[in-house]
Amino acid sequence: MGVETNWRDCMYDVKEMAKDLKEYFPEGSTAYTTVTKVAPSGMSRHIKVTKTRKGSEEILNWSYQIAKLLDMKYKDKTASIYIQGCGMDMGFHLIYDLSSELYGDGYAIKQRWI
């Protein structure tokens, strides 16, 4: 899940969420994406977005917070963001959208597959 599981049980203000995401994904940082499921048709997939905690090697899953910020579907079963489409790098697309939302620049956050 993300930094704290109780975020899902309460109203989490979008402005607060954006502030927290900016703290963990500052300009020039890297977001790590993983495909956790692909539909048999290949037309949709579930992608998990992770980042290490500052000053630690602990890996945090930010998929829920990012899905809510970008108004995308979150899938509990895979703890990932549901994305439709194919024929392009959907992990890059997801992080480009996140970066655009947070900084107004789609290239402010880098993306890498793991």
N, C-alpha and C positions, 0 to 999 in steps of 0.2 A: 504494500500500500504506500502511502506517502509518508510524510514526516510524522503525522499523528493520525491514528485511525478515527479518533473522535470527530475529525473534521467532517466526516460523512454524516454524522448524526446531528449536526447543528447547521444553522444558516451561516454560511461562510461568505461574507461580502466579497464581491468580485474585485473591488479595489484592494482589499486586504490580500486576496489571493494573488493579484498581479504584483503587489509589493513583495510578498514572500517569494514568488517565482523570480522576480528581478534579483533578489538577494542570492538565490541559489544558481541562477543563470545570468550572471552579469555579462555585459557586452564583451565579446571575444572568448567566452567560455564555450565548452563543448557539451552537447546533449547526446546521450547514447541511446540508440534505438534498437529494439529487437522485435522481430516478427514472432508472435506467439501462436498465430493460427492463420491459415489461408483457406478461404472457401473452396470447395471442389471446383467451382467454375473459374476460380482465379480472379473474380471480379471484386472481392473484398478481402480485407485482412484485419487482424488485430495487431496493434503495435504498442509495445511498452516503452516508455521513456524513463530513463534512469540517470542518476547523477550521484556522485559520492558526496557524503556529508563533509562540510568544511573541516579541515584538520583531522580527518579520519578516513579510514578505508571502508566505512559502512556505506553500502549502496542503498539509495532511496528510490522508490518508484514514485514518480510524479505524475503518472498517467491520469489519475482521477482529477487532480487539480487542473491539469492542462485541458482535459476534456471539458470540464465545466467552464473554464475561462473561454475556450474557443467554441462553446456550445456544440460539442460533439458527443456521440454516444460512448459511454463507458461500459465495458463488459466485465462484470464481477468474476466470472468463471476463469478468465485469463488475466485479470487485473490489467487490462489493456484498453486502448482506444480503438474503437471500430471505425475503419476507414474504407469507403467504397472507391473503386477505381483501379485501373491498371495501366500499364504502358508507360509509367514514369516512376521515379524513385519516390515512393509514398512516405518514406521516413524523412527525406529531405523536405518534401511538401509540408509535412506536419510541423517540423521545426521552423521552416520558413514562415508558416502562418503564426506560430508562437512568437517568433522574433519580431514579426511585423506588428503583432498586437502589443507586445511589451515595449518596443523601441521605435516603431515606425520604419524599421529597416529590416527586411527579410534576411539579411546576411549578418546581422549583429551576433547571432548565436550560431556556432558551427554544429554540424551533425556528423556522427560516426555510427556505423553499425557494429554491434557486438553479437 
